[in-house]
């Protein structure tokens, strides 16, 4: 598990009603358990930082005191710099319990204050300084504290990840604690495994502790997943944050491609192009000035996409970052021929939605999608059967296995829409339970396709864009329902997409 995955799981667990303070309490108790297994009550010195890692150390100190250990906590900064609310709460607790216990607390803001620590006499030294919060060269007094810990003859225990070790790569760019034991939480961090392979001696033995994060916090989407959204470069200019092309529309459906295009902008993309027949173009142009409309010029038909449009559509696709096909496209035979010629030529991330799911030949999907940079299929149950010839089981477990099979056979990310959305790709699985019965109204699927395409244009993988899109779309629908009841429209849902993204931590 990489550090971002852990942050997401923490946040999703909190959204499920499991307070971060409970997770920190469990982590600190786990550290105390492991230390108790190493030694009878003796002197323990705990070096702590100002983040959650330090908070785990504060909790461990309290539990070790209760077990008869003589504990000294050294905070390597001023208490005003403690960043975690939960860590600050546990720091305040420590300050109140030192009267009747063998507890010492020291605040160290300068490396010179560590000079009298030379030759540590503690049998156990705990590193709760940085954990997964390491970035580049270590600053003082952390750097000197790491040297001091490494010089100790005591057993060195690292909390989550040895301070100074990159939690993602396992590399040490400056210096790091050389732990005898690393106590990590929920799952082993990627860097710990890679450090072992690199052959460095910083990790020691690794113990993974269960701190109470349920599996659902990783499988079901939640607000923590918004932490995965790309951060916009402050120096970027128009177009650098994604350009999306929506190919769709027909004489009966002008709203669908417009909704998808507006949703792609709402997701954070810079530019959204709609390529559509002339019968649709004038309507979109007159009502939605935010969109760039490319009118298809074939003379055979003016009310649907035809084979004669393919060449111009390929050229348009080459100039964008992601393509969405299907929204309001209709089911004309000529459109089916065009689509099956077009899709193999599109070399950009692709979302296949709505009518395109019915028109696109499964053999085309299987033959060409494996080499794509990313393709997402977004069927509901009826469309899923039309594409794959498989019924969607009512039982969730069986439904998951069916979608996994479809994803494997097609080489695509499959987002099966339903009361619980199922997203599968190459054996990976995410479920999404946001959304409500009001989202059966027409157009909400077009909004979803637009969000997914917009995220892909911004650099998210097909799989990540699919489950993030499902969460964002459903959450916007839930906000719409709280404002309008179940009688809202897709345009109402669209309005709340930016507010969902704005609430990311």
Beta strands, then each sheet from edge to edge (+ up, - down):
strand 1: 43-48
strand 2: 70-75
strand 3: 103-107
strand 4: 124-128
strand 5: 155-159
strand 6: 181-185
strand 7: 205-209
strand 8: 243-247
strand 9: 271-276
strand 10: 292-295
strand 11: 322-325
strand 12: 349-352
strand 13: 375-377
strand 14: 413-416
strand 15: 421-425
strand 16: 428-432
sheet 1: 3+ 2+ 1+ 4+ 5+ 6+ 7+
sheet 2: 10+ 9+ 8+ 11+ 12+ 13+ 14+ 15- 16+
end
